[in-house]
Amino acid sequence: MDIQIKGRATHKAIAYALVLLMLWLGGVAHAGTVTYVYTDAQGTPLAEADASGNITATFD
């Protein structure tokens, strides 16, 4: 009986931690803005664009 009580408490703590983790990750996923970086074949950045495709910066 005592083992079952400890097991339930452990399951409850794990479930609580998972819910908190999902809430935290959900907030992180919606916190940023989208920026696309255009590069050449070697990976050198050439330009940045916003989510609509408008060029916001160029690099020489």
N, C-alpha and C positions, 0 to 999 in steps of 0.2 A: 504494500500500500504506500509506503514512504517513497519507494522508487518511482511510482506512478506520479506522485505529486511533484517530485523534482523534475521528472520528464515533461510534465505539462508546463511547469514554470519555464523550463528551457525552451520549449516550443513557442511559448508565448513571447519570450524575450527575443527569439530569432525572428518571429513574425513582426514584432514591433520594429526591430532594427531594419528589416526589409522594407517596411512601409516608409520609414523615415528616409531610407536611401532612395527609394523611388520618387518621393516628393522632392528631395534635394536634386536629383538628376533631372527631373522634369523642369525645375526652375532654371537650372543651368542651360538646358537645351533651348530655352526661349529667351535667353538674356542677350544674345549677340546680334550683330548685323552681318549680312552676307557680303563678302568681298571676294572677287575672282582675281587671280593673278595669272596673267598671260606670260608664258616663258618661251624661250627658244629651245632648240633641240638639246642644248647642254644644260638647261635648267636655269639660265640667267633670266631674272625677271625683266620684262619689257614694259608692261603696263598693268594697272589695276582697274577693275570695273566694279560698279555696284550691282545690286540684284537685277536692275533693269537693263544692264548691259552698257550703261553710260561710262565712258572712260573717266576715271577720277584722278589718275596720276600716270605719268610716263617716266621711264628710267632710261638714261643714256648708256 
